[in-house]
Amino acid sequence: PFVLDVRSEKEWNAGHLKDSHNIPLTHLRERMNEVPSGRPVVIHCEGGYRSAIGASLLAAEGRSNVTDLVGGIKAWG
């Protein structure tokens, strides 16, 4: 899947999941074209709030293959 991290660039630089892609939530609408439509997307943030908003934005664009990582990066591993 395409792993989308919607945390700030500063948060992403402090540590992120391998092979994830950083598009901060505040820029997701304008950078939506960077999220591939032909593959599943797993979206996450720190704790789950921003990724839920991001998943809603993607759904509003017609994306149906989006999964929100419940609990965010804190819940990973």
N, C-alpha and C positions, 0 to 999 in steps of 0.2 A: 504493500500500500504506500501511498504518498503520505508521509507523516508531516503534518502541518502544526507548527508551534506558533501560537498567536500571542506569546509573551513579548515584552519589549526587547529591543535589540540588546540592551544592557543585560537583561535577565538571561537571554539566550547565550550571550558571550560568557556568562558566568558558569554555564553548564547546560548541556542539551543532550537529547537522545541522538545517538549516531544516525547519520543519514537523514535527519529531520531538516525541514525547510522552515525558515523564520519569516513570517509575514505578520508583523504586529497587528493586533485587532484594529487599531486606529487607522490602518492602511489597507485593510482587507478588501473593502469595496473597490478601491482604485487599482488594486493589484490582483483582482479576481482571476484575470487571464493567466496568472502564473500557477494556478491550481489546475492540474490536468483533469479533464472531464472523463477521460476514458479508463480511469482506474479508481479503485477504492481510496478514500481519504480518511485518515484517522487524525482528528484534530485535538489538540490539548493546550493547556496553559499551566499555571502553577497549581491551582486547586479545583478548577472546573467551571468557574463563573464566566470568564471570558470565552472559553471554548464553546460553552452553550450558546452564547450570543453569536459566535462565529459560525457554528453549525446552522443556526437559524438564518444567517445571512446567505450561506451557501444553499440552503433549502429554498430560500426565496428566489434564487437564481436558477432553480430547477434541478439542483444536484440531489440525487437520491441515494448516492453511494457513500454517504458521510457517516462516520461513527465518532461520537464524542468520547474521549478517554475519561471515564468517570473518575473523579478524584485528582485529575491532572498529573503532572510529572511527580508530585509528591507520592502518588499511589503506585508509581512504576517501580517494579523490582521489589 
